[in-house]
Amino acid sequence: MSHFKHHVFFCCNQREAGANCCNNHGASDLRDYAKKKVKSLGLSGEGKVRINQAGCLDRCDEGPVLVVYPEAVWYTYIDREDIDEIVHEHLQHGRIVERLKV
């Protein structure tokens, strides 16, 4: 059994000036938001959810992106409302958010 029920990796890669990357779309700030949201809901910790920062996940053209394991579901997102929906639907209730899948 996995140490976490869900392990979420946010691509927070920052490429050289002008190159498309997830961090140009606020990925680091939204990762921080997701981490706080998960903690505030009591979802973080062993056997629950872990939010992590990742380097380049090599999908920058579809970014910003995050991936949820063990399901290996890739999402894109724009704002806090999208993160809230992923947390509520996928992490709390196990329902994939089809509109945000990449």
Secondary structure, DSSP 4 states (H G I P E B T S, - for coil): --SSSEEEEEE----STT---GGGGTHHHHHHHHHHHHHHTT-BSTTSEEEEEES--S-GGG-SEEEEETTTEEEE--SHHHHHHHIIIIIIH----GGGB-
